[in-house]
Amino acid sequence: MNKISSITRRDIFDSIQIGSIDWAGRLDETTFLSRLYDLESLSSTDSRYPNAKGDIWQHIFNNHDWDDDWVFYDSRFNLLDCNDNIFLDFLCHMIHPVVRTDREEVKMLLDIFNKILSHDDFEIVEAVHIFNRPTFSGRKKFTGKASIEKKGNEIKIIFNADYVSQQINLMESSIETSPYQAIGVAKELIETACKSIFKSRQEEYNKNWDLSKLMRETTKLLKITPDDISNEAKAARSIRQILGSLSAVIQGIAEVRNEYGSGHGKDSEFKGLQPRHAKLAVGASSTLAIYLLETHEMRKDD
């Protein structure tokens, strides 16, 4: 059952119409729709044409006798009742950099979409960047979002790298829509943090190390292994237990990723994990990455 109501969808369509916004942007309607649908497999409403592609071309470009908002109420696309993900994909394509180049217009549309979608607890967020321009994905808002996003922003500040920002954005945006992908990126984030620490310290790492080995060698490099804690240190036993648990966290994320993550092919009956499992992996990897990076920053001169 869809969770984005028909009222919310109509409100978005009305806002587009009232603002005289061209939903196809700088593309023509058939090119825009072809990015989302196989127009040649959809039926024609005009007996002179065998499919929707010819039908649309005739009435939009030759006769121009359809209203500008025709697509919102065309039963072939069924945007008022289609699957939530299909509806969100349509909106995300409206602000895709291929479709719309004006950054202010993209921001305006994004604000409109999110203000209205918030009534049903959905949102559109940045996913990855293409040539320094964001692409977007839609998702249901999730509990714990603020905490996870705060961690992501901390990591972005420390790294100050576009690639890591894309990892964070993709990980956060995939939690609800593609939990298995979020888990895969959570593992990659820790790998990136560890390798960046080696690179910053001008040390070599073995490209054949698995994640657990890479993590162990990183903690040795930073001198934060349990053996590095002296018996005289306050709460030495507790600190050792926490540090010893780091490897367990890493091993757990790696195993979950291997079974359910984005790095391996799935059979036809694959059902994946639920968003709550992805939140656990994302939260753990973000916390661990911040800990490693902050320790690295504090001990640069060691």
Residue, then its C-alpha position, 0 to 999 in steps of 0.5 A: m500500500n502506498k504511503i504517499s497520499s493522493i492529496t500530497r501528490r495533487d498538492i505537488f502537481d498543483s504547485i508545479q502548475i501554479g508556478s508555471i514550472d516545466w516538469a521536463g526542464r530543458l528536455d522534451e517530454t518524450t526524452f524526459l519520460s524515456r529516462l523513466y519508462d519504456l514508451e514503446s511498450l505503453s499503449s497509444t490513445d491515438s489509433r494512428y500510432p502504435n505506442a505512447k512515444g508516437d502518441i505523445w509526439q503527435h499531441i505535444f509537438n505536432n498538434h500541441d493540443w494537450d495541457d501542459d500538466w497532462v502527464f500528471y493525470d495520464s493513466r499510463f503513468n498513473l502518478l496519482d496512484c503509482n508505487d511510492n518509489i516510482f513517484l519519488d523517482f519522477l520528482c527526483h528526475m525533475i531536479h536531475p542535473v541533466v534535466r535542470t541546470d539552474r541551481e536556484e530553480v532546483k533548490m526551489l523545487l526541492d524545497i516545495f517537494n520536501k515541504i509537501l512530502s513531509h506531511d507523509d513523512f517522506e523527503i528527497v535528499e542528495a545522493v551522489h554528485i555528477f560533475n559537482r552537481p547533486t543527483f537526488s533520491g527519495r526516502k521515508k524519513f527515519t528515526g535517528k536521522a538527525s544523529i546519523e546525519k550529524k555523524g556524517n557531517e562530522i566525517k565530511i568536515i574531517f575528510n573534506a573530500d567529495y568522494v567521502s561526501q558522496q559515500i555519506n550521502l549515498m549511505e544516508s539516502s539508502i537506509e530506507t529505500s535500499p538497506y543492503q546498499a547502505i550496509g555495503v557503503a558502511k563497510e566502504l566508509i571504514e575502509t576509506a577511513c583506514k586507508s586515508i590514515f595510512k596515506s596521511r601518515q605515509e605508511e603502506y598498507n597491503k591491498n590484499w588485507d580484508l577489512s578486519k586485518l586493515m582495521r587491526e593494522t590501523t589501530k596498531l598504527l594509531k597505537i590504540t590496541p588493548d596492549d597499548i593501554s598501561n595497567e596504570a591508566k584509569a579504567a584500563r580494563s574497560i578501555r581494553q574491552i572497548l578497544g577489543s570490541l572494535s574488531a568485533v564491530i568491524q567483523g560484524i559489519a563485514e559479515v553482514r555486508n557479505e551476506y546482505g550488502s551491495g557487493h555481491g550478487k543476489d538470487s531471485e528470492f533475495k529479500g534483504l534486510q530491514p532499514r533498522h538493520a541498515k541504521l545499526a550498520v550505518g551508525a556503528s560505521s560512522t561512530l567508528a570512522i569518527y573515532l579513528l579519524e579524531t584519534h589520527e588528528m590528535r596523534k599526528d605528531d606521534 
